[in-house]
Amino acid sequence: MTAVVINGREVALASRTRTTQRVQSFVDQHGRAPGLATILIGNDPASEVYIRNKRRSATDAGLIDVHHHLPADVTQNTVAQLIDDLNADPAVSGILLQLPLPDGLDQTELINRISPAKDVDGLTTLSQGRLARGVDGLWPCTPAGVIELLDATGVTIEGAHAVVVGRSELVGHPAAELLLRRNATVTIAHSRTRDLAAVTSTADILVVAAGIPALIGRDHVKPGAAVIDVGIHRTESGLIGDVRFDNVLDIAGWITPVPGGVGPMTIATLLSNTVVAAESSAR
């Protein structure tokens, strides 16, 4: 058996097409497009690439691009004031603060400064609390993209045993919460789990977001399982994930590649969240 390779680029393209249509409907109804404000602090090369891709995708979808690039030595108060200004700007539907931040800035305080109504990254404490309580809101982009990938492949989530490897606030915890909302039985594992393979090999759905290159091999995977690899690591031989793709390919039922799997879904969900935020504020 060879796994079905899940094409995240195709699923993301379909999502972005739907978003573009919703943007046009919003413009037709309200006479303006939703605006996505991005904040980049410092000159980290990877962050610059990520922001450039997000801004280009937003513009392609018809969103208004509102970008602020601040120096690495900017003060906490200056960033906080900018976020307050964007919160109050009716032309801005969503705010994204690119992470990580330079040393000296309080990341948690600045994230929580973002209005939950404009928290298109789904990272504020209130947004995450809503997710944990089962209240509708704006969900973190990567975990929401994982769910959309599973739905696009026809994988049954309800009743399945899902194992999430990783417990970060960005991916692990929200992915587990979203799977629970879809009636999966969820186990959270991590790098310190004893006999990790014994846990992961029982999973019908295995979401790997541990941030450890090539952590998961064939002994960790149940035959026929859906394997979603969130990890991405730059090596001399190219990009790899948390899963040993070639090693697992002939035992999994479905698997995402790196690159081209989960990554495109993160931006697609960011765009969708921005339109959702605009529609909610216009009601």
N, C-alpha and C positions, 0 to 999 in steps of 0.2 A: 504494500500500500504506500502510495506517495501522497503527502498532504496537498490540499488545495492551498495555493499561495494567495493570500488575500491582497488584492491590489488596492492599497490605501489611496493611491493617486486617483483611481477611477471613482472610488466612493466619495473622496473629497471634492472632485470635480462636480459630481452630481449634487452634492450639498451646496457648493458655491453657486451653481446654476439656480438652485431654488432660492438662495439668499439674494442673488441679483434680481430675481423676479419680485421678491418681497420688497426690496429697496425701491424698485420702480413703482410698485403699488403704494408704498409710503409716500413717495414723491407726488404721485397723482392725487393722493388724498390730502396731503399737508403742504404741498408746494415747496418742500425742501427735503434734502436727503439727510439721513442720520449721520452724525459725525463721530469718528473714532479718534480720541486724543491719545497719543503715545508719548511717553516720557523716557528718554534715554539719558543716563547720567554717566559721564566718563567716556572712555574710548576703548572699551573692551571689544576686540575684533569680532568675537562670536556674537556678542550682543548687537553689534552694529549690523551684522548679516541678518540676524533674526528680525530686527526692527525693520530693516529695508524690505525684507520679504513680506512682513505683515502689512506695511504701508502700501506696497505695490498691489498686494491682493485686495486690500480695502478699496483702493482707487479703482481697480478693475471691476469690483462689485458695485461701484457707484456710490460708495460711502465718501464723505468728506474727510480728508486727511488733515488732522490738526496735530502737528508734531512739535515737540520741545526737546532740544538737546542741550543739556546743562553740563558744566565742567565738573570734573571729579571732585574738586574741592568746594563744591557748593555747600551751603549750610543747610542744616535740618529745617530751619525756619523758612528758608527760601523755597525749598521743595514743598513744604507743608502749605505755604501760601499759594503756590501754583496749583496744587491739588484743590484747595478751597475755591480758587477762581474757576477752575474747570468744573467743579461740582455745581457752581452757580450759573454756568454758561448754558443757556437753553439750546444752543447749537451743538453741544457736545452730548452725545447719547451714551458713550462708553469711555472709560479711562483705563489705560493699561500702563502700569509702571514696570519697565523692563528690569528683570532680576538676573543676576545678583546685583546689589548696589555696592558702591565703593565703601571701603572701611570708613568708619566714622559716622555713618548714617544709620538710624534706627529703622530697619526694614519693616518690622512689625507695626510700629507706630504709623509709618507712612502708608502702608497698605490699608490699615484700618481708618485712615483719613479719607479714603475714597468712599463716596456715597454708595451704599449697597445697591441703589437703583442704577448705578453706572459701573458696577464692579464686574466688568465683562470677563475678567480672569477668574472670578469666583473665589477669591482668596481672602476676603475680609473675614474676620471672626464671625460676624453676623451671617454672611453668606454660608459659611461652613456650618454654623449652628442651624440654619434653616434646612440644609441638606440632612444633617443628623436627625432633625425632628420630623423630616418628611414633608416639609413645607416647600411649595414651589418657589423657585428663584433662579438665579444665574449660576450655573454649575461650572466648576473648573474645566478648562477646555480640553486637556488631554484625556482625563477620565471620561468625559462626555463623548469624546471622539472614539474611545474604546468601545463604548456601548453601541454607538452608531455602526462601527465596523462589524460587531457581532450580529447586529440586526440585518445588515446588508448581506451577510453570508447565509442567513437563515439559521444560525445556531440558536437552539432553544435555551433561553436563559432561565425561565421559570422552572423550578424544581432541580436544576443542575447544581452540582457541587462546584463552586468556584473557589480557587485558591489565588489570593493576591500576594505576591512576593514583594515586600516593600511596605513601609509604614509612614512614608512622608506625607506632609500636609498637602503637597502639590499633587501627588498622584495616588499613592497607596491607600490612604484613608478614604478620600472621596470616591475612588474606584470601588472600594468595598461597599460604601454606602449606596452607590448607584446600583450595584448588583443586588444588594438587599432589597432595594425599592422594586426591583424586577422579580422578586421572589426566588432568587437563588439562595442556596445555603452557602454561607461564605466563611472561609478560613483566611486569616491574615498570618502570613509567615514572613520571615526576614532573615538577614544574614546570620543571626545568632540562633536560629531555630535548630534544635537538635534533630539530626537525621532529616535534613530538608527533603531529600528525595522520597522518604517515606510519606511525607505530607503531600508534596506536589504530585506524586504519582497516583493519587486518588482523585485528582481534579478532572472534571469534565471540561472546565474552562480554567485555563492557567494564564493569569496576567502577571507579567514579570516586570517589576519596576524597582529593582534593588540597587541599580547604579553600579553593578559589578560586572565587568566584561566577561562574557562566556560562562556565566555562573551555571546555567541550566543546560544539561545534556540529556541524552536519551533515557538514562536511568531515572530522570526526574519526571518523565512524561508518561501519562496513561495512554495506551493505544487509542487513537481516534479522537484525542482531546483537541480542543481549540486553544492554540497557543498564541497569545498576544504579547509581543516583545516591545516594551516601552523604552528600553535602554538604547542609548546611542553613544558610541565611543570612537574617537578618532585614533587610528593606529597607523603604523607605517604602511600596512597593506590595505588601508582603506577604512571605511566605517563598519563597525560591528555593533551588535546588540548585547543584551544580557543573556541571550539564548544562542547556543551553538547551532546555527540554522541548518547546516548540512548534516550535522549529527542527528538532528531531530526530525528532519524532513520525511523520513520513511516510516515514522511511527505516529506522528501527529495526524489529526484529521484535517485541520486547518492551521495555518501559521502565517504570521506577518513577517515580511522581510525588513531588513535594515540596510539601506534607507528604503523609503517607498511604502512603508506600512502605516504606523501610527502617526509619524511626523506630519504628513499633509493634513491629517484630521484636526490637529491642534489649531492651525490657522483657520480651517474651514469652520470650526466651532466658534472661534473668536468672532468671525464675521457674523455668524448666525446669532450669537449672544448680543452683539451690538444692535442688530435689528430688533430682537426681542425687547431689549432695553428701551429702544426708541418707541416701539409700539405700546409698551406698558406706560411710558411717561405721557404718551399722547391721549391716553384714555380719559 
